Amino acid sequence: NDGLVTVVRPKRTVLQAADIIVLRNFIYSSSSLRTSESWVPLCLPAFNSAGFVHAHVSFLDDRAGVCLLLITADADDFHRV
């Protein structure tokens, strides 16, 4: 129920396994994220331990645990995503 289906990213951006684990644990351990669309700041230590990214979390099917997660370093980029 909580596997990764796909990752789409710019060629120069690398998403390390440690960051994927942080994302997975954050998303699936917070029941409040399942009830509504959420915009949250999130630290991904392997990506940038000195800063944070902006994440849009939306569960498409709560029973199946299907979640759409959009991540960007710039909050203004969500309109392009």
N, C-alpha and C positions, 0 to 999 in steps of 0.2 A: 503493500500500500504506500510505501514512501520511497520508491526508487526514482532515479533520475531518468527522464525520457530523452531529453536532448539539451544541448547547450549551443547557443548561437552567439558568437563573439567576434570582435574585430581580430584580424590576424595577429596584431602585435600584443594582444591582451591574453594573458594566461590565467586560468582559474585553477588553482592548485587543489588537490584532494582535501587538504586541511580546511580550506575555505568552503568547499562543498559540504563538508561535515558540519561546519558552523552554521551554514544556511539551513541545512536539513534539520538540525536540532532546534534552531530558533523557530522555524516555521511550524514544525510538528509538535513542539512542546507548549506552544501558546494557543490556548483555546480561543482567545479573543480575536486572533487573526482569522479564524474560521467563520466568524459571524459577519464580517464586513470587509470591504476593500480597505487596505491600509497602506500608508506611506510611512516608512520607518528609516531612520539612519541606522547603519549597521557597520561594525568594524569587521573587516576581513583581514586577519593578521598576515597572511602570506601575500595578499595583494598589496596592502599598504598598512603597516602597523601603526603609522603616525596619523592616520586619518580615517575617514569613513566613506561609505558609499550610500546612495539613496536607493531604497528598495520599494517596489510596489508589489504588494502581495494580494492575490485574489484567488480564493478557492472556487474552482469551477464546479466541482462535485465533492461536497464535504464527505459524503458516505464512502466514496472511493478514494478520498484523499488526494484528488487531482488539484494541483495548485499551479497558477500562472505566476511566475516571478520575473519581474523586470528589474535590472540593476544598472545603475549608471553612477559615475563619479560626479556628474553635474546635474543638479535637480532640473535645470532647464532643458535637458536632453530628452525628458520623457515625452515631450510633444513630437519629437522625431521618431521615437521608438514606437 
